[in-house]
Amino acid sequence: MSKILVIEDEAAIRRVLVKILSEESETYEVDEAEDGSNGLEMIKKTDYDLALCDIKMPKMDGVEVLQAAKKVRPEIPFIMISGHGDLDTAVNTMRLGAFDYISKPPDLNRLLTTVRNALDKKQLVKENKILKKKVSKGYEMIGESKEITAIKDMIEKVAPTDARVLITGSNGTGKELVAHWLHEKSDRSGGPFIEVNCAAIPSELIESELFGHVKGAFTSAVRDRAGKFEAANKGTIFLDEIGDMSLSAQAKVLRALQESKISRVGTDKDIKVDVRVIAATNKDLQQEIAEGKFREDLYHRLAVILINVPSLNDRREDIPLLIDHFTSLIASEQGVVIKKFSKKALELLKGYDWTGNIRELRNVVERLIILGGDEISEEDVTLFASK
């Protein structure tokens, strides 16, 4: 059922609106409020899918209701009801967050079309939030060890800021999960999260990939192209394996951090960017600096906050939790029944040398779910997860 609230001080118009909406669909549940203050109290108590609100009302006018309601329930779409003399005010309410407005006396077709469109948008927003939660679940940080707890605490403190973060750790430890969490818990979570694997891009193309290029900048540049920094504007760019970046690209990244400006390959024209930079590496950057392979000034720009992600061998107590998590995730992805691991199987897996870290553990769990018995036994682990 879609719950709709009609806020209108003129009883005759209120009754007409309620009648039209109630008869339009059996899925509409319509409440009514005789003035703005009463309507606002009802909004505070009930999760409405839509509000129709008159502009000119005693006690509290429609503009005041809209502004107050957006503070307590910002997701509710408002359709404003305007008299002939309220048209300018009605247009202004859309700048304040109203979905649309209809004039008195309401045209039946326009009213119903506007209501359906507003409800469709509300449903789309709801579905997007659900989808985002599902996507976020794939990047969940699992573990209760002191090492992981410390990282979670650090993220809670750092994420709301724009401080740059350098994440270190071996391959497969979950550095990208930390980056995702930093973004999703930040004020930039509504903006883009752009990932760049610096190790996977040839050195001659990394500058074009990061900063874009103009037509004719090089042989294959047949048209202008925006880079990753522009794509990440108002959001976060995650520079994974930054230790593999060329020195020339490092110089451009340094300028982007210092001046919040980039220039595409082939032009000196500056482009302003508002980007939070999170970087990660599996290399010892201090050693890279000593060998002349990494710029020390860039390191200090990136490493405002340092987060080291421990290897799986250093947090073995988290292995049973990770196995439970991967079991549920893989069963959902593969469309199979969730399997349990015996205590002996878990103990055996806890004792392995996980050189591939969490990535290796996930692969082993998937292999055991596919090849193992109804309950994963010690024998299954010995057969299918042998090192």
C-alpha positions in Angstrom: 0.0 0.0 0.0 1.2 3.5 -0.8 0.4 5.9 2.1 -0.6 9.4 1.0 -1.3 12.4 3.1 -3.5 15.3 1.9 -2.8 18.6 3.8 -5.5 21.1 2.9 -7.5 23.6 5.0 -10.5 23.9 2.6 -12.7 20.9 3.6 -14.4 20.7 0.2 -11.2 20.5 -1.8 -9.7 18.1 0.8 -12.6 15.7 0.4 -12.4 15.8 -3.4 -8.7 15.0 -3.4 -9.2 12.2 -0.9 -12.1 10.8 -3.0 -10.2 10.9 -6.3 -7.1 9.2 -4.8 -9.0 6.6 -2.9 -11.0 5.6 -6.0 -8.0 5.7 -8.4 -6.3 2.7 -6.8 -6.9 0.1 -4.1 -3.3 0.4 -3.3 -3.6 4.0 -2.1 -4.2 4.5 1.6 -5.1 8.2 2.0 -5.0 10.2 5.2 -6.0 13.9 5.6 -4.9 16.8 7.7 -6.9 20.1 8.1 -3.9 22.4 8.5 -0.1 22.5 8.2 0.8 22.0 11.8 -1.5 18.9 12.1 0.0 17.6 8.8 3.5 18.0 10.1 2.7 16.1 13.3 1.3 13.2 11.2 4.4 13.2 9.0 6.6 12.9 12.1 4.6 9.8 13.3 3.9 8.0 10.0 6.2 7.0 7.1 4.2 8.4 4.2 5.1 7.7 0.6 3.7 11.0 -0.7 2.3 14.3 0.6 -0.1 16.7 -1.2 0.1 20.1 0.6 -1.7 23.3 0.0 0.4 26.5 0.1 -1.9 29.0 1.7 -3.1 27.7 5.1 -3.5 29.2 8.5 -1.2 28.5 11.4 1.5 27.0 9.2 1.7 27.5 5.4 2.7 24.9 2.9 6.3 26.3 2.4 6.9 26.0 6.2 5.5 22.5 6.2 7.7 21.5 3.3 10.9 22.9 4.9 10.1 21.3 8.3 9.1 17.9 6.8 12.3 17.7 4.7 14.3 17.9 7.9 12.6 14.9 9.6 11.7 12.8 6.5 13.7 14.1 3.5 12.7 11.2 1.3 8.9 12.1 1.2 8.0 13.7 -2.2 5.8 16.7 -1.9 3.2 17.9 -4.4 2.2 21.4 -3.7 -1.4 22.7 -4.3 -1.4 26.3 -5.5 -4.1 28.9 -6.1 -3.8 31.2 -9.0 -2.0 33.8 -7.0 0.5 31.3 -5.5 2.1 30.2 -8.8 5.5 32.0 -8.1 5.5 30.5 -4.6 4.7 27.0 -6.0 7.7 27.3 -8.4 9.9 28.3 -5.6 8.9 25.3 -3.5 10.5 23.1 -6.2 13.8 24.8 -5.4 13.2 23.8 -1.8 12.7 20.2 -2.7 9.0 19.8 -3.8 8.5 17.2 -6.5 5.9 19.2 -8.4 2.8 21.4 -8.0 -0.8 21.4 -9.3 -3.1 24.3 -9.5 -6.6 24.7 -8.1 -9.1 23.5 -9.2 -7.0 20.3 -9.9 -7.1 18.8 -13.3 -7.9 15.1 -12.8 -5.5 13.7 -15.3 -2.6 15.9 -14.3 -3.2 15.2 -10.6 -3.2 11.4 -11.1 -0.2 11.5 -13.4 1.8 13.6 -11.0 0.9 11.4 -8.1 1.9 8.2 -10.0 5.2 9.8 -11.1 6.0 10.9 -7.5 5.3 7.5 -6.1 7.4 5.9 -8.9 10.3 8.1 -8.0 9.9 7.3 -4.3 10.0 3.6 -5.1 13.0 4.0 -7.3 14.9 5.8 -4.6 13.9 3.0 -2.1 15.1 0.3 -4.5 18.4 2.1 -5.1 19.0 2.3 -1.4 18.3 -1.5 -1.1 20.6 -2.1 -4.0 23.4 0.0 -2.5 23.1 -1.9 0.8 23.4 -5.2 -1.2 26.5 -3.8 -3.0 27.9 -2.6 0.3 27.5 -6.0 1.8 30.0 -7.3 -0.7 32.6 -4.9 0.8 31.8 -5.7 4.4 34.8 -5.9 6.8 34.5 -9.1 8.7 36.4 -9.7 11.9 36.5 -9.1 15.7 40.3 -9.4 16.2 42.0 -6.4 17.9 43.7 -5.6 14.6 40.5 -5.3 12.6 38.7 -3.6 15.5 41.4 -0.9 15.5 41.0 -0.4 11.7 37.2 0.0 12.1 37.7 2.5 14.9 40.2 4.4 12.7 37.8 4.5 9.8 35.0 5.9 12.0 37.3 8.8 13.0 38.9 9.4 9.6 36.0 8.8 7.1 34.0 12.0 7.8 37.1 14.1 7.1 38.8 14.7 3.7 42.1 13.6 5.0 44.1 11.5 2.5 44.8 7.9 3.5 47.5 5.5 2.6 46.6 1.9 3.1 49.4 -0.6 3.2 49.4 -4.4 3.4 50.2 -7.6 1.5 48.2 -8.7 -1.6 44.8 -10.1 -0.8 44.5 -8.6 2.7 41.5 -6.4 1.8 43.0 -3.0 1.3 40.2 -2.2 -1.2 37.6 -3.0 1.5 39.1 -0.3 3.7 39.0 2.2 0.8 35.3 1.4 0.2 34.4 1.8 3.8 36.2 5.1 4.0 34.2 6.3 1.1 30.8 4.9 2.2 31.1 6.4 5.6 32.2 9.8 4.3 30.2 12.9 3.3 31.2 12.0 -0.2 29.3 8.7 -0.2 26.7 10.1 -2.6 29.5 10.9 -5.1 31.5 8.5 -7.3 34.0 6.0 -6.1 36.6 5.5 -8.9 39.1 2.7 -8.6 42.4 2.8 -10.5 44.8 -0.2 -10.5 48.1 1.6 -11.2 49.9 -1.8 -11.7 47.5 -2.9 -14.4 47.9 0.2 -16.6 51.0 0.5 -18.9 53.3 3.3 -17.8 52.9 5.1 -21.1 49.1 5.2 -20.6 48.8 5.9 -16.9 48.8 9.7 -17.3 46.0 9.6 -19.9 44.0 7.2 -17.7 44.3 9.5 -14.7 44.1 12.9 -16.2 42.5 12.4 -19.7 43.8 13.7 -23.0 42.8 15.9 -25.8 42.3 14.9 -29.4 45.7 14.5 -31.2 47.7 14.3 -28.0 49.1 11.0 -29.3 48.5 8.6 -32.2 45.4 6.9 -30.9 43.8 10.0 -29.3 41.1 10.4 -31.8 38.9 12.5 -29.5 39.0 14.3 -26.2 38.7 12.0 -23.2 38.2 12.8 -19.5 40.4 11.0 -17.0 39.7 9.3 -13.7 40.3 12.4 -11.6 37.5 14.2 -13.5 35.2 11.2 -13.2 35.8 11.2 -9.4 34.9 14.9 -9.0 32.9 15.4 -5.7 33.7 11.8 -4.8 36.7 9.6 -4.0 39.5 8.2 -6.2 41.3 5.1 -5.0 44.8 4.7 -6.4 45.5 1.0 -5.8 49.1 -0.2 -6.0 50.4 3.4 -6.3 53.9 2.1 -5.7 53.9 0.9 -9.4 53.1 4.4 -10.8 55.7 6.1 -13.0 57.7 9.1 -11.7 56.2 11.4 -14.3 52.6 10.4 -13.3 53.6 10.8 -9.7 54.6 14.4 -10.4 51.1 15.1 -11.9 49.4 13.5 -9.0 51.4 15.6 -6.6 50.2 18.8 -8.4 46.6 17.6 -8.3 46.9 17.2 -4.6 48.7 20.5 -4.0 46.5 22.7 -6.2 43.3 20.6 -6.8 43.9 21.0 -10.5 44.7 18.6 -13.3 45.5 19.1 -17.0 44.7 16.6 -19.7 47.6 15.1 -21.7 48.2 17.4 -24.7 47.1 20.7 -23.2 48.1 23.1 -20.4 44.5 24.1 -19.6 43.8 23.6 -16.0 40.7 21.8 -14.8 39.6 22.2 -11.1 38.8 18.9 -9.3 37.3 18.3 -5.9 38.5 14.8 -5.1 39.4 12.8 -2.0 42.5 10.6 -2.7 42.9 7.2 -1.0 46.0 5.2 -2.0 47.1 1.7 -1.4 50.3 -0.3 -1.9 51.9 -3.7 -1.1 55.3 -2.1 -1.4 57.6 -0.6 1.2 57.4 3.0 0.0 60.2 4.1 2.3 62.5 1.6 0.5 61.1 2.8 -2.9 62.0 6.4 -1.9 65.5 5.3 -0.9 65.9 3.7 -4.3 64.6 6.7 -6.2 61.5 5.0 -7.4 58.9 7.0 -5.4 58.7 10.7 -4.7 59.2 11.5 -1.0 57.0 14.7 -1.3 54.2 12.6 -2.8 54.5 10.1 0.0 54.0 12.8 2.6 51.1 14.2 0.7 49.4 10.8 0.6 50.3 9.5 4.0 48.3 11.9 6.2 46.7 8.9 7.7 48.4 5.5 7.6 46.3 2.3 7.9 48.1 -1.1 7.8 45.9 -4.1 7.0 47.3 -7.2 8.7 47.8 -10.5 6.9 45.3 -13.3 7.6 48.0 -15.2 9.5 48.1 -12.3 12.0 44.4 -12.5 12.7 43.6 -16.2 12.6 40.8 -15.8 15.2 38.8 -14.1 12.4 39.0 -17.1 10.1 35.7 -18.8 11.3 33.8 -15.5 10.9 35.3 -15.0 7.4 34.3 -18.6 6.5 30.7 -18.0 7.6 30.6 -14.8 5.7 32.0 -16.3 2.5 29.8 -19.4 2.8 26.6 -17.3 2.9 27.9 -15.0 0.1 28.9 -17.9 -2.2 25.8 -19.9 -1.6 23.7 -16.8 -2.6 25.8 -16.2 -5.7 25.8 -19.9 -6.8 22.2 -20.5 -5.8 23.1 -23.5 -3.6 22.3 -24.5 0.0 24.5 -23.1 2.7 26.9 -25.7 4.0 28.3 -25.9 7.5 31.9 -26.5 8.4 32.7 -29.1 11.1 34.8 -27.9 14.1 37.7 -30.0 13.0 37.5 -28.6 9.5 37.6 -25.0 10.9 40.5 -25.9 13.2 42.5 -27.3 10.2 41.8 -24.2 8.1 42.8 -21.9 11.0 46.2 -23.6 11.1 47.0 -23.2 7.4 49.7 -20.7 6.2 47.5 -18.2 4.2 50.1 -16.6 2.0 47.3 -15.4 -0.3 45.4 -13.9 2.6 41.7 -13.4 2.5 41.5 -13.7 -1.3 43.0 -17.2 -1.0 40.6 -18.1 1.8 37.6 -17.1 -0.3 38.7 -19.3 -3.1 39.2 -22.3 -0.8 35.8 -21.8 0.7 34.2 -21.7 -2.7 36.1 -24.9 -3.7 34.9 -26.7 -0.6 31.3 -25.6 -1.1 31.3 -27.0 -4.6 33.3 -30.2 -4.0 32.7 -31.0 -0.4 30.0 -33.0 1.4 26.7 -31.7 3.0 28.9 -30.7 5.9 32.4 -29.7 5.2 34.6 -32.2 7.0 38.2 -32.5 8.0 38.6 -35.0 5.1 37.1 -32.5 2.6 39.6 -29.9 3.7 42.5 -32.3 3.3 41.3 -33.4 -0.1 40.2 -30.1 -1.7 42.1 -27.4 0.3 45.5 -28.9 0.5 48.3 -26.5 0.4 
